[in-house]
Amino acid sequence: MEALKDIELDDDVKGQIAERLELEIQARLDQEVSGLKSKNDELIAEKRKAQEATEAAKTRAKQEAEDKARAENDYKQLFESQKQESDTLRKTIEKMNSDISRSKIDQEAVKIASGLTKDTSRAKLLQQQISQRLTLVDNEIRVADESGQLTVSTLDDLTNSIKQNFPFLVDGSQANGGGAVRAQGRAEARSKEMSRADFDALRPVDQSDFMRSGGKLYDD
């Protein structure tokens, strides 16, 4: 503009030149501003993209953590459920095996008791005494002592022992051998005890024999 002062030009020409310069300057400024604006928009877009990627990564990590926790919880619940089912099945099998063992022992006790007396009440008492001396080992009936320990005794040995210890419950044992046999039976049964309920279930004659043989009663 200072240079235009030294040149003698018409005012119209000067005005046109000044206007062109201003337009040129404005165009350059607009170009610079447009470039800066584009660069700024690009930076903003990149920042937004980075933020979106960060949020997506956080969301994915959170989802993975939730899925993992859910899977671990499901596995734990499944494990606990299977463990409970397994424990229930094990207890059921143990009870079945116990019931089978008890059934076999009771059957053998009934068989032995039935061979010793035809009287139902006495047979029931004998069955209780016999079953306490029987146990099942490897699916085989074995004889145990009064404390439950295994013995080498056979079923015949146990039968003879029952005859000697409970002669008042065995058919014909009171009449065999006269007084000597009766005396022997009383001596062998002298230390025997019987619950009052079992005693009450005996016939009067058997109650009398038991008491005369030195038997003792105890309350249930």
C-alpha positions as CSV (number, residue, x, y, z in Angstrom):
1,M,0.0,0.0,0.0
2,E,3.0,2.3,0.7
3,A,4.3,1.6,-2.8
4,L,1.1,2.7,-4.3
5,K,1.5,6.1,-2.7
6,D,4.8,6.7,-4.7
7,I,3.2,5.8,-8.0
8,E,0.9,8.3,-9.6
9,L,-2.1,6.3,-10.4
10,D,-5.7,7.1,-10.8
11,D,-7.8,6.6,-7.7
12,D,-9.9,4.0,-9.6
13,V,-6.8,2.0,-10.5
14,K,-5.5,2.2,-7.0
15,G,-8.8,1.1,-5.6
16,Q,-8.8,-1.9,-8.0
17,I,-5.3,-2.9,-7.0
18,A,-6.0,-2.6,-3.3
19,E,-9.2,-4.6,-3.7
20,R,-7.3,-7.4,-5.6
21,L,-4.7,-7.5,-2.9
22,E,-7.3,-7.8,-0.2
23,L,-9.0,-10.6,-2.2
24,E,-5.7,-12.4,-2.6
25,I,-4.9,-12.1,1.1
26,Q,-8.4,-13.2,2.1
27,A,-8.2,-16.2,-0.3
28,R,-4.9,-17.3,1.3
29,L,-6.3,-16.8,4.7
30,D,-9.4,-18.8,3.8
31,Q,-7.1,-21.6,2.4
32,E,-5.0,-21.6,5.6
33,V,-8.1,-21.7,7.8
34,S,-9.7,-24.4,5.7
35,G,-6.5,-26.5,5.9
36,L,-6.4,-26.0,9.7
37,K,-10.1,-26.8,9.9
38,S,-9.6,-30.1,7.9
39,K,-6.6,-31.0,10.0
40,N,-8.6,-30.3,13.2
41,D,-11.5,-32.4,11.9
42,E,-9.1,-35.2,11.1
43,L,-7.6,-35.0,14.6
44,I,-11.0,-35.0,16.2
45,A,-12.0,-38.0,14.1
46,E,-8.9,-39.9,15.1
47,K,-9.5,-39.0,18.8
48,R,-13.1,-40.2,18.5
49,K,-12.0,-43.4,16.8
50,A,-9.4,-44.0,19.5
51,Q,-12.1,-43.3,22.2
52,E,-14.5,-45.7,20.5
53,A,-11.8,-48.4,20.3
54,T,-11.0,-47.9,24.0
55,E,-14.6,-48.1,25.0
56,A,-15.1,-51.2,22.8
57,A,-12.0,-52.8,24.4
58,K,-13.4,-52.0,27.9
59,T,-16.8,-53.4,26.9
60,R,-15.2,-56.6,25.5
61,A,-13.0,-57.1,28.5
62,K,-16.1,-56.6,30.8
63,Q,-18.1,-59.0,28.8
64,E,-15.3,-61.6,28.8
65,A,-14.9,-61.2,32.6
66,E,-18.7,-61.7,33.1
67,D,-18.7,-64.7,30.8
68,K,-15.8,-66.2,32.6
69,A,-17.4,-65.6,36.0
70,R,-20.7,-67.0,34.7
71,A,-18.9,-70.1,33.3
72,E,-17.0,-70.6,36.6
73,N,-20.2,-70.3,38.6
74,D,-22.0,-72.7,36.2
75,Y,-19.1,-75.1,36.6
76,K,-19.1,-74.8,40.3
77,Q,-22.9,-75.3,40.5
78,L,-22.6,-78.3,38.1
79,F,-19.8,-79.8,40.2
80,E,-21.8,-79.3,43.4
81,S,-24.9,-80.8,41.8
82,Q,-22.9,-83.8,40.5
83,K,-21.2,-84.3,43.8
84,Q,-24.5,-84.2,45.6
85,E,-26.0,-86.7,43.2
86,S,-22.9,-88.9,43.6
87,D,-23.1,-88.8,47.4
88,T,-26.8,-89.6,47.2
89,L,-26.2,-92.5,44.9
90,R,-23.3,-93.8,47.1
91,K,-25.5,-93.6,50.2
92,T,-28.3,-95.4,48.3
93,I,-25.9,-98.2,47.2
94,E,-24.5,-98.5,50.8
95,K,-28.0,-98.8,52.2
96,M,-29.0,-101.4,49.6
97,N,-25.8,-103.4,50.4
98,S,-26.6,-103.1,54.1
99,D,-30.2,-104.2,53.5
100,I,-29.1,-107.1,51.4
101,S,-26.6,-108.2,54.1
102,R,-29.1,-107.8,56.8
103,S,-31.7,-109.8,54.8
104,K,-29.2,-112.7,54.2
105,I,-28.3,-112.7,57.9
106,D,-32.0,-112.6,59.0
107,Q,-32.8,-115.5,56.6
108,E,-30.0,-117.6,58.0
109,A,-31.0,-116.8,61.6
110,V,-34.7,-117.7,60.8
111,K,-33.5,-121.0,59.3
112,I,-31.4,-121.9,62.3
113,A,-34.1,-120.8,64.8
114,S,-36.8,-122.7,62.9
115,G,-34.7,-125.9,63.3
116,L,-34.5,-125.4,67.0
117,T,-38.2,-124.8,67.8
118,K,-41.6,-124.8,66.2
119,D,-42.9,-122.3,68.7
120,T,-43.2,-118.9,66.9
121,S,-42.5,-116.7,70.0
122,R,-39.4,-118.7,71.0
123,A,-38.2,-118.9,67.4
124,K,-38.4,-115.1,67.3
125,L,-36.3,-114.8,70.4
126,L,-33.8,-117.3,69.1
127,Q,-33.6,-115.4,65.8
128,Q,-32.6,-112.3,67.7
129,Q,-29.8,-114.1,69.5
130,I,-28.6,-115.9,66.4
131,S,-28.6,-112.8,64.1
132,Q,-26.3,-111.0,66.6
133,R,-23.7,-113.7,66.1
134,L,-23.8,-113.6,62.3
135,T,-22.0,-111.3,59.8
136,L,-21.5,-111.2,56.1
137,V,-18.0,-111.3,54.7
138,D,-17.4,-111.5,50.9
139,N,-21.0,-112.4,50.5
140,E,-20.6,-115.4,52.9
141,I,-22.3,-115.8,56.2
142,R,-19.7,-116.0,59.0
143,V,-19.9,-116.5,62.8
144,A,-18.8,-113.7,65.1
145,D,-18.3,-113.6,68.9
146,E,-20.4,-111.6,71.2
147,S,-18.2,-108.5,70.6
148,G,-18.7,-108.8,66.9
149,Q,-15.2,-110.1,66.1
150,L,-14.9,-112.9,63.4
151,T,-14.3,-116.4,64.7
152,V,-13.5,-119.7,63.0
153,S,-16.7,-121.2,64.3
154,T,-19.1,-122.8,61.9
155,L,-22.9,-122.4,61.8
156,D,-23.2,-125.8,63.4
157,D,-20.9,-124.6,66.2
158,L,-23.2,-121.6,66.7
159,T,-26.3,-123.8,66.7
160,N,-24.8,-126.0,69.4
161,S,-23.9,-122.9,71.4
162,I,-27.4,-121.6,71.1
163,K,-28.8,-124.9,72.3
164,Q,-26.5,-124.8,75.3
165,N,-27.0,-121.2,76.2
166,F,-30.8,-121.1,75.6
167,P,-32.1,-124.6,76.4
168,F,-35.4,-123.1,77.6
169,L,-36.1,-121.8,74.1
170,V,-35.2,-125.1,72.2
171,D,-37.8,-127.8,71.7
172,G,-37.2,-131.0,73.8
173,S,-34.1,-129.7,75.5
174,Q,-35.8,-129.7,78.9
175,A,-36.7,-133.4,78.6
176,N,-33.5,-134.9,77.3
177,G,-31.2,-136.7,79.7
178,G,-33.4,-136.3,82.8
179,G,-32.3,-134.1,85.7
180,A,-28.6,-134.2,84.8
181,V,-29.2,-132.5,81.4
182,R,-31.6,-130.0,83.0
183,A,-29.0,-129.2,85.7
184,Q,-26.4,-128.7,83.0
185,G,-28.7,-126.4,81.1
186,R,-29.3,-124.4,84.3
187,A,-25.6,-124.1,85.0
188,E,-24.8,-122.9,81.5
189,A,-27.7,-120.4,81.5
190,R,-27.0,-119.1,85.0
191,S,-25.1,-116.0,83.7
192,K,-27.5,-115.3,80.9
193,E,-29.6,-112.2,80.8
194,M,-32.8,-111.3,79.0
195,S,-34.8,-108.1,78.5
196,R,-38.1,-107.9,80.3
197,A,-39.9,-107.5,76.9
198,D,-38.4,-110.7,75.6
199,F,-39.1,-112.5,78.9
200,D,-42.8,-111.4,78.7
201,A,-43.1,-112.9,75.3
202,L,-42.2,-116.4,76.6
203,R,-44.7,-119.0,77.6
204,P,-45.2,-119.3,81.3
205,V,-43.3,-122.6,81.4
206,D,-40.4,-121.1,79.6
207,Q,-40.4,-118.1,81.9
208,S,-40.2,-120.5,84.9
209,D,-37.4,-122.5,83.3
210,F,-35.4,-119.3,82.6
211,M,-35.8,-118.0,86.2
212,R,-35.0,-121.4,87.7
213,S,-31.8,-121.7,85.5
214,G,-30.5,-118.5,87.1
215,G,-31.5,-116.1,84.4
216,K,-31.6,-112.4,85.0
217,L,-33.9,-109.7,83.6
218,Y,-32.9,-106.2,82.6
219,D,-35.1,-103.3,81.5
220,D,-35.0,-102.2,77.8
